[in-house]
């Protein structure tokens, strides 16, 4: 059902006039200025240590995440042309364990960084996926991609890489089930985009019919790409804002000063969770740090916690979920449900693991 033109949204007023998005354009302006400043005038600003670190961090992070953002926009563009029935058919109706398992497997197979995956997850929600499926998809995805799995194997070995993946899949599925149970009980809002499949719906047959009806011309691809960019604006806004915040943390908090405290103790685990919450880094950036925690601090549980807590408490992810689902409660339930699981499993790993 189409929204009434007088619907109040987070992007417009009662007259459906779009408000100027100060955070979006402010983040674009600041991140662009800092990026160009470091790229062109690195030596000039090197005398101002905090500014040099801030601009250098923004420059580094943007160079790392741009491809994930680009692929994310492309995936959102493609999904915008996929009828909701096909998304529901692939993921299941969300009313059981199979839907969460499908979403989790889909997140693992999709080779995107944590920033690119947010765009796809948001679009899946708009196409009818349940809250539990979206959460399972997001939790399973960020550092379980093929490329990062290979990187992790090279850094910490096959055993720990596969162990971390297994534990993350368990947390993703459990979290997805809990979210949908809360929706059933009315504790969390249901997805208004949710639909039921037509009786006798055949995915392959309907897909063939749909592909034959498409006119693959310049207009089709232009509209698809434009839609992908428009629907990714919320994600891009919070990614750029998070990149600036990450730069500020690096500029004013010495990363080396807390790495020595990442030992396999409750205090070390608590500090790891706290730092992972504060330090906004993409999945590529968190992987080397997590590997260092395992190999140097001899704390595999803390390493797992750093990877997982960074996903569960990522403030850009929480804000994007809030904007997508239109619910602060749903967004904040992500860390409330996942962090206790992560801490418990991480503690068990530290207790029984030997390096």
HELIX and SHEET records of a PDB file:
HELIX    1   1 UNK A   22  UNK A   45  1                                  24    
HELIX    2   2 UNK A   49  UNK A   80  1                                  32    
HELIX    3   3 UNK A   84  UNK A   91  1                                   8    
HELIX    4   4 UNK A   97  UNK A  109  1                                  13    
HELIX    5   5 UNK A  114  UNK A  126  1                                  13    
HELIX    6   6 UNK A  131  UNK A  141  1                                  11    
HELIX    7   7 UNK A  146  UNK A  156  1                                  11    
HELIX    8   8 UNK A  158  UNK A  184  1                                  27    
HELIX    9   9 UNK A  203  UNK A  213  1                                  11    
HELIX   10  10 UNK A  218  UNK A  231  1                                  14    
HELIX   11  11 UNK A  233  UNK A  252  1                                  20    
HELIX   12  12 UNK A  255  UNK A  259  1                                   5    
HELIX   13  13 UNK A  266  UNK A  278  1                                  13    
HELIX   14  14 UNK A  283  UNK A  296  1                                  14    
HELIX   15  15 UNK A  300  UNK A  312  1                                  13    
HELIX   16  16 UNK A  315  UNK A  325  1                                  11    
HELIX   17  17 UNK A  328  UNK A  352  1                                  25    
END                                                                             
